[in-house]
């Protein structure tokens, strides 16, 4: 069986083209996020896995839960996913949709893991430095991990900048063993 990311890609690209064509990237981003959140619910997963549930009924579950939050295009998108038995891919579709949207908007996601709580000024300064380094707009999310001991670790795409005390100690240990 193909990887979920491979199967989800054409659906994410189709949703992105629909959003871009209607000049509604932000609206579609919110709708796809809501759909992914519904798809993550264990009760919904159990319902759509029931073989007695028709494709139309499976799509109806999503459409009724999100009543008023989806436009006609998004409802049709849900129906296509249901017909192709792909509703469970919505979280991966959302991830890929957001990546396409960020690429179009010149935005890169940065995950900052810090040993301690960062002030708003520290986050703003770090974001500004990352924007200067990447040459792109940076959307930063911050997480706390006490195991880092001190410093921060930044993950941007497949790049990792490890300025944590734990990372530096690991590098030192590796160097001493060589």
ZIPE-V226220 format. One record per residue. N is the residue number from 0. RES is the residue in three letters. PSI is psi in whole degrees, -180 to 180 (* if undefined). Layout:
# ZIPE-V226220
N & RES & PSI
N & RES & PSI
This chain:
# ZIPE-V226220
0 & UNK & 143
1 & UNK & 154
2 & UNK & 144
3 & UNK & -37
4 & UNK & -35
5 & UNK & -43
6 & UNK & -35
7 & UNK & -26
8 & UNK & -51
9 & UNK & -32
10 & UNK & -41
11 & UNK & -42
12 & UNK & -39
13 & UNK & -44
14 & UNK & -41
15 & UNK & -43
16 & UNK & -40
17 & UNK & -45
18 & UNK & -45
19 & UNK & -41
20 & UNK & -32
21 & UNK & 9
22 & UNK & 46
23 & UNK & 47
24 & UNK & -44
25 & UNK & -44
26 & UNK & -46
27 & UNK & -37
28 & UNK & -44
29 & UNK & -41
30 & UNK & -44
31 & UNK & -37
32 & UNK & -43
33 & UNK & -42
34 & UNK & -42
35 & UNK & -38
36 & UNK & -42
37 & UNK & -43
38 & UNK & -25
39 & UNK & -16
40 & UNK & 129
41 & UNK & -37
42 & UNK & -40
43 & UNK & -42
44 & UNK & -43
45 & UNK & -41
46 & UNK & -47
47 & UNK & -17
48 & UNK & -14
49 & UNK & 118
50 & UNK & -17
51 & UNK & -15
52 & UNK & 124
53 & UNK & 166
54 & UNK & -43
55 & UNK & -39
56 & UNK & -39
57 & UNK & -45
58 & UNK & -40
59 & UNK & -33
60 & UNK & -50
61 & UNK & -45
62 & UNK & -40
63 & UNK & -37
64 & UNK & -38
65 & UNK & 30
66 & UNK & 127
67 & UNK & -11
68 & UNK & -14
69 & UNK & 140
70 & UNK & 179
71 & UNK & -39
72 & UNK & -42
73 & UNK & -38
74 & UNK & -41
75 & UNK & -37
76 & UNK & -44
77 & UNK & -41
78 & UNK & -41
79 & UNK & -43
80 & UNK & -41
81 & UNK & -45
82 & UNK & -33
83 & UNK & 9
84 & UNK & 49
85 & UNK & 13
86 & UNK & -32
87 & UNK & -12
88 & UNK & -2
89 & UNK & -41
90 & UNK & -41
91 & UNK & -37
92 & UNK & -42
93 & UNK & -46
94 & UNK & -46
95 & UNK & -36
96 & UNK & -46
97 & UNK & -37
98 & UNK & -43
99 & UNK & -42
100 & UNK & -46
101 & UNK & -40
102 & UNK & -44
103 & UNK & -40
104 & UNK & -2
105 & UNK & 31
106 & UNK & 142
107 & UNK & 141
108 & UNK & 133
109 & UNK & 126
110 & UNK & 118
111 & UNK & 123
112 & UNK & 122
113 & UNK & 152
114 & UNK & -26
115 & UNK & 162
116 & UNK & 133
117 & UNK & 141
118 & UNK & 164
119 & UNK & -38
120 & UNK & -40
121 & UNK & -41
122 & UNK & -43
123 & UNK & -42
124 & UNK & -45
125 & UNK & -42
126 & UNK & -43
127 & UNK & -41
128 & UNK & -40
129 & UNK & -38
130 & UNK & -40
131 & UNK & -40
132 & UNK & -42
133 & UNK & -22
134 & UNK & 16
135 & UNK & 164
136 & UNK & 136
137 & UNK & 129
138 & UNK & 116
139 & UNK & 134
140 & UNK & 142
141 & UNK & 135
142 & UNK & 153
143 & UNK & 134
144 & UNK & 102
145 & UNK & -23
146 & UNK & -12
147 & UNK & -16
148 & UNK & -53
149 & UNK & 166
150 & UNK & -166
151 & UNK & 158
152 & UNK & 131
153 & UNK & 130
154 & UNK & 119
155 & UNK & 107
156 & UNK & -121
157 & UNK & 10
158 & UNK & 138
159 & UNK & 127
160 & UNK & 107
161 & UNK & 98
162 & UNK & 21
163 & UNK & 154
164 & UNK & -40
165 & UNK & -43
166 & UNK & -41
167 & UNK & -38
168 & UNK & -38
169 & UNK & -44
170 & UNK & -40
171 & UNK & -42
172 & UNK & -45
173 & UNK & -43
174 & UNK & -38
175 & UNK & -29
176 & UNK & -22
177 & UNK & *
